[in-house]
Amino acid sequence: MADSTRGRGRVAIVGGGPSGLVAAKEALAAGLRPTVLEKSSSAGGLWRAADGKVWQSLRTNLSKHTCAFSDFPWPSTADDFPHAEDVSDYLERYARTFGLHACIELGARVTLVQRASFGRGYCVRWVSQGGTE
């Protein structure tokens, strides 16, 4: 689009970990149009089961009561100190419950973030399977 409203209401969120998921949920609630740019093949940040930075036997060092989103409690049946796979599943349920998958761009590697030359805001460039955006 060539008009000045091109980016109005659009928000880029770099990373689909816990913070990125919450940021996307809150952006949607504020009436914005977020795009979560996640370079791997699934959301979850370091908690991703397939390619995150955790191992199968890892447990959190925080209880489920302190590592939960305030609007999304753990199931009562969850262990007090969840395994990494449980955290990954929890984050996936959070994304599914709040309809976040629709705004997550998987396989998107951010290559540039700079102030926009056309006024306020930023320009974000990323590479994905569809090319550069």
ChimeraX attribute file (.defattr): number of C-alpha atoms within 10 A of each C-alpha:
attribute: neighborCount
match mode: 1-to-1
recipient: residues
	/A:1	6
	/A:2	5
	/A:3	6
	/A:4	9
	/A:5	9
	/A:6	9
	/A:7	13
	/A:8	10
	/A:9	12
	/A:10	15
	/A:11	19
	/A:12	20
	/A:13	20
	/A:14	19
	/A:15	24
	/A:16	28
	/A:17	20
	/A:18	20
	/A:19	14
	/A:20	22
	/A:21	26
	/A:22	18
	/A:23	19
	/A:24	27
	/A:25	19
	/A:26	13
	/A:27	19
	/A:28	17
	/A:29	10
	/A:30	10
	/A:31	10
	/A:32	15
	/A:33	17
	/A:34	21
	/A:35	22
	/A:36	26
	/A:37	25
	/A:38	25
	/A:39	20
	/A:40	19
	/A:41	13
	/A:42	20
	/A:43	28
	/A:44	26
	/A:45	22
	/A:46	16
	/A:47	23
	/A:48	23
	/A:49	19
	/A:50	15
	/A:51	14
	/A:52	16
	/A:53	11
	/A:54	16
	/A:55	15
	/A:56	11
	/A:57	8
	/A:58	12
	/A:59	18
	/A:60	14
	/A:61	12
	/A:62	12
	/A:63	13
	/A:64	19
	/A:65	12
	/A:66	12
	/A:67	15
	/A:68	15
	/A:69	15
	/A:70	9
	/A:71	7
	/A:72	13
	/A:73	14
	/A:74	19
	/A:75	9
	/A:76	8
	/A:77	6
	/A:78	12
	/A:79	13
	/A:80	16
	/A:81	18
	/A:82	20
	/A:83	20
	/A:84	22
	/A:85	19
	/A:86	19
	/A:87	23
	/A:88	23
	/A:89	16
	/A:90	22
	/A:91	25
	/A:92	19
	/A:93	13
	/A:94	20
	/A:95	23
	/A:96	12
	/A:97	11
	/A:98	15
	/A:99	14
	/A:100	21
	/A:101	18
	/A:102	12
	/A:103	19
	/A:104	23
	/A:105	20
	/A:106	19
	/A:107	17
	/A:108	24
	/A:109	19
	/A:110	18
	/A:111	11
	/A:112	11
	/A:113	13
	/A:114	10
	/A:115	11
	/A:116	11
	/A:117	9
	/A:118	9
	/A:119	8
	/A:120	8
	/A:121	14
	/A:122	16
	/A:123	14
	/A:124	18
	/A:125	15
	/A:126	17
	/A:127	16
	/A:128	16
	/A:129	9
	/A:130	8
	/A:131	8
	/A:132	12
	/A:133	11
